[in-house]
Amino acid sequence: MSTCPFCSRQGPRDEIHRHMVDEHPEHVEMWTEERTGRMRYRVVCPQCGADYEHRVKPRSTDREFLATFSTEVRMVGFDMLLNHMTAEHEEE
């Protein structure tokens, strides 16, 4: 059983993962660096403040990628957050 780190919803991990993508998309920040064209995303743990920032699709310079694949990018970000919650906060 997992608990959404942004609200009190509980359920199996895959349901909570989808819930986070659908109900809390604002918690995965996505942007394109103006100077380099690199696309990035960041998610912050609401419990400890640890943040995870990574490049998105490093070989692409398609500026429409984030708009087209925003749901998929959020899925990856929230998966990282759920892994962090399990490892660091003993959340299943």
C-alpha positions in Angstrom: 0.0 0.0 0.0 1.3 3.4 -1.0 0.3 6.9 0.1 0.4 9.9 -2.2 3.0 12.3 -0.8 0.8 15.3 -1.8 -2.6 14.2 -0.3 -3.9 11.4 1.8 -4.9 9.0 -1.0 -3.8 5.4 -0.5 -3.7 2.4 -2.8 -1.4 0.1 -4.7 1.8 1.8 -6.0 0.7 1.8 -9.7 -2.6 3.5 -8.8 -0.9 6.1 -6.7 1.6 6.7 -9.5 -1.2 7.4 -12.0 -3.1 9.5 -9.4 0.0 11.7 -9.0 0.4 12.2 -12.7 -3.3 13.0 -13.1 -4.0 15.0 -10.0 -0.7 16.6 -9.1 1.1 17.4 -12.4 2.3 20.7 -11.1 4.8 18.9 -8.8 7.0 18.0 -11.7 8.6 21.1 -13.1 9.7 21.0 -16.7 11.5 23.5 -18.8 13.9 24.1 -21.7 17.1 26.0 -21.1 17.0 29.0 -23.4 20.8 29.1 -24.0 21.4 25.4 -24.6 18.0 24.1 -25.7 18.4 21.3 -23.1 15.2 20.0 -21.7 15.0 19.3 -17.9 12.6 18.2 -15.2 12.7 18.4 -11.5 10.6 16.9 -8.7 11.0 17.7 -5.0 10.2 15.4 -2.1 7.5 17.1 0.0 8.9 15.4 3.2 12.6 16.2 3.1 13.0 18.7 0.3 15.4 16.5 -1.7 15.1 17.4 -5.3 15.8 15.3 -8.4 16.6 17.1 -11.6 17.5 15.4 -14.8 17.8 16.1 -18.5 15.0 14.9 -20.8 15.9 13.1 -24.0 19.5 14.4 -24.1 20.0 14.1 -27.9 16.9 16.0 -28.9 16.6 19.7 -29.5 12.9 19.5 -30.4 11.4 22.3 -28.4 7.9 20.7 -28.8 9.0 17.5 -27.0 8.0 18.7 -23.5 4.5 19.7 -24.6 4.0 16.5 -26.6 5.4 14.1 -24.0 4.6 16.0 -20.7 2.6 13.1 -19.3 5.4 10.7 -19.9 8.0 13.0 -18.4 5.8 13.4 -15.3 5.5 9.6 -15.1 9.2 9.3 -14.9 9.6 12.1 -12.4 6.9 10.7 -10.1 8.4 7.2 -10.4 11.7 8.6 -9.2 9.9 10.3 -6.3 8.1 7.1 -5.3 11.4 5.2 -5.4 12.9 7.9 -3.2 9.9 7.7 -0.8 10.4 3.9 -0.5 14.2 4.1 0.0 14.5 7.2 2.2 11.1 7.3 4.0 10.3 3.6 4.2 7.1 4.2 2.2 5.9 1.1 0.3 
